[in-house]
Amino acid sequence: PKDKSVLSQTFKSAAWLGWQIETNWADPFVFAIYAIIKPLASAAILVVMYSVITNGAFENQVFPYIYLGNAFYIYVGAVMAGISWAVIDDREHYRMLKYMYVAPVHIPTYLVGRGVARFIFGSISVFITIAFGVLFLKVPLVLGEVDWVLFFISLFLGISMLITLGMVLALSLIHI
């Protein structure tokens, strides 16, 4: 087993590197604008598609279900791609995977660290998408009726499973 300080340093460095790559080394203000516009554009596409298909039946109970489901589905792409794309990025784009593999780092910890940036970015996107829906599209979300314990347990289990699936995909890509 690896030393805990090595695991901790690997995770911190990989998370920092992942954040730098995800933000494309951009100015924080420019990145903040992008972080707001991207989920709003995705939500707008969903709203237009729903409007066209249902002839604008936003009062239907299906719309909030679809909208909130779409908002939380952002995590699927963010977490799985954040972990697995790190392998492709490091191997094909930066040509560094072979050096990472022989370095004294724990590869699974490195991959999860790289995925943290996409998880954070995905969480921001989920929050913006839900806030936009509640404020501007009148998606009914009554916080007092939410079973918070079940919500957080489900969210934790879902994110854990996405991390596991991302690791399976990433480790299978390493051995290709």
Secondary structure as UniProt FT lines:
FT   HELIX           4..22
FT   TURN            23..25
FT   HELIX           28..54
FT   TURN            58..59
FT   HELIX           62..88
FT   HELIX           89..93
FT   HELIX           97..102
FT   HELIX           107..136
FT   HELIX           143..145
FT   HELIX           148..174
//
